[in-house]
């Protein structure tokens, strides 16, 4: 059977005493946003599901023009 794509999350820790990582399944077409300083204290990864190609992009600063979500989405759609 087909497996969904996932986002893997874990607490960034040098001590080795962090809680177990999470793997969260998401439906096709979904996106996620890390709020506030979540990205400073956690690590995340996109895990592709079966039979699918996934695009992943991390942006720390909102920009206009070529760096916007709309531009990136349109660029990805033009490649499929």
N, C-alpha and C positions, 0 to 999 in steps of 0.2 A: 504494500500500500504506500501511498504517497505521504511523505512527512512534511510538515509545515516548516517555514523558515523560523528562526529563533533569534532572540537577543540574549546573549550571555552577560550576566552582571555579577560583579564581586567587589567586595570592599578592598581598596588598595591598602596593603599592609606589608611592612617589612619584618614584622615580628613573627609571622607565621601563625598567629592566633586568631585570624579572621574567621568569621562564620563561613559555612559552605557557599559556594557559588550557586547562582540561580540560572536556569535556562527557561526562558519564557517563549512559548509558541505564539506566533502572530499570523493572522490571515493574510493571504496575498493582497498586495496593494496597500498594506499598512505602513505607517511611519511612526517613529517615536521621537520624543524630545526629552532631554535631560534637564530638569528644572534647577534653577539657582546654581549652587555650587556642587551639585551632585557629581558632576564630572571631575571635580577636584579630589573627591574622596573615594571614587569608585572607578573600576575599569569596566569597559563594555566591549563586546564583539558581536558582529553579525555572523550568524551561522546559517549557511544556505541549506534549504530543504532539498529533497530529492527532485531530480529532473528540472531544476530551475536555476537560472542565473540571477544572482542578486547584486545590486549596486549598493555600495555603502559610501557615505561621505560625511565627514565631520566638519562642522563650521563653528568657529568660536565667535565670529563677529558678523553681524548682519550687514550686508552691503546691497547696494542697488546695482542694477544692470546685470552683468554676466555672473555675479555671485549669488543671485537670488534663487530661492527654491523653485520658483516658476521657470526660470531659465534652465536650471539643472533638470527639472522634470521634462520639459520640452525637448531638451537635448537627448535624454534617455529614450523618450518615445520615438524620436526620429531615427534611432539606431535599431529599433525592433521591427 
